[in-house]
């Protein structure tokens, strides 16, 4: 689930252009198509986690399959989102945006027709490639189509509409899943086809093509290195949860290969003529700290959001539409409070808000972990998740403030894009690493019993009451482990935020010592 519509598509967005390529009569079609496209991307990530038990039951998918149905998508989205933003400048925003929608739409249809888990993993990876060009393009095309005097209002409408669809999407998807057969998960993917078609028709019939902003080459080698590196690290973490006889190589080998490729990526970016990532930005302690904070916090946050619906649906037998309501407070609180939190960050700096928000999320996850055996979803689990939503609402906008304040104005779009990619990489690593933890804890809790159902899966046949009780208890313990680890990570994020973010000069409304630049001197 996305935490802020306005924050997730800011990679390489042109914000200073005064000329627009789109005539006034075509701008509303730009806005509508951007809302439709961003809604597809935002909803897809949240509803798929809700549908995972049904997907596994229908396709006979394993826990590792479930992890990589998510991670295939997240890997290419996190690794390529910066390249997708830059491609709009090189080949024209409309063309790249439309291309991303077309790929996303086509792969969504193929996902709906997937015959097995392995095929769905491959198709989800291709869907992530489309999303990497579609998601940043949705905001970039608004910024380029509207003149500065109208741009803020247009972006506000886009953010509000996208937030509303993000909040309602899981509930509607949950209704579809709850009142249909196992195969109804396919509708969640298929619905993207008519939505994408409407967006494409408007773009090509009502919106002229824009001229490329720059003439340069894209960083293809960098994209390949970071994708392969992240993929190998994620697979190495996943492999820790596999039985010994299913490991082709020790997990440490995969991890080492991934880390090596990521190291090569860093060296390449230092020498590339047009790097995908401007490494000089990380000379700023505040910028590096904000991104480390993002990685740690979103690793924890994404793990809970992915595995909690799987747990309550598969082990507690909660209908999907009810499970979707667990995260409704998150969307409502972020939508209602992010603007106020952003104003506070502008006035007083992000340091306190980042720390307080992460602490609240840590307390929430600790409370969920402690009370999971009670299985009191409405009276106990939901209130703790409201606390989580409050913490995220407090920190999301200040995190953007921290990133922007730590980067030069000329690099604000790139800085935000890097932070967006880091957040998604955190989600990728979360599902890989903590999925392995959940599998190990679940297997140990099952022990010598005859239960063969994996963590997060629905049994194909009803189990005996005693066996069902063992399975539910084991699944609850597995999620408790995830929630405890996530709570500790959020506590670590709070410490990182407090240590790395500078104190704020209220009179100057800037960090003490002047604006933070990329030289690392402030």
Secondary structure by P-SEA (a helix, b strand, c coil): cccccccccccccccccccccccccaaaaaaaaaaaaaaaaaaaaaaaaaaaaaaaaaacccaaaaaaaaaaaaaaaaacaaaaaaaaaaccaaaaaaaaaaaaaaaaaaaaacccaaaaaaaaaaaaaaaaaaaaaaaaaaaaaccccaaaaaaaaaaaaaaaaaaaaaaaaaaaaaaccccaaaaaaaaaaaaaaaaaaaaaccccccccccccccaaaaaaaaaaaaaaaaaaaaacccccccccccaaaaaaaaaaaaaaaaaaaaccccccccccccccaaaaaaaaaaaaaaaaaaaaaacaaaaaaacccccaaaaaacaaaaaaaaaccaaaaaaaaaaccaaaaaaaaaaaaaaaaaaaaaccccccccccaaaaaaaaaaaaaacaaaaaaaaaaaccccaaaaaaaaaaaaaaaaaaaaaaaaaaaaaaaaaaaaccccccccccccccccccaaaaaaaaaaaaaaaaaaaaaaaaaaaaaaaaaaaccccccccccccccccccccccc
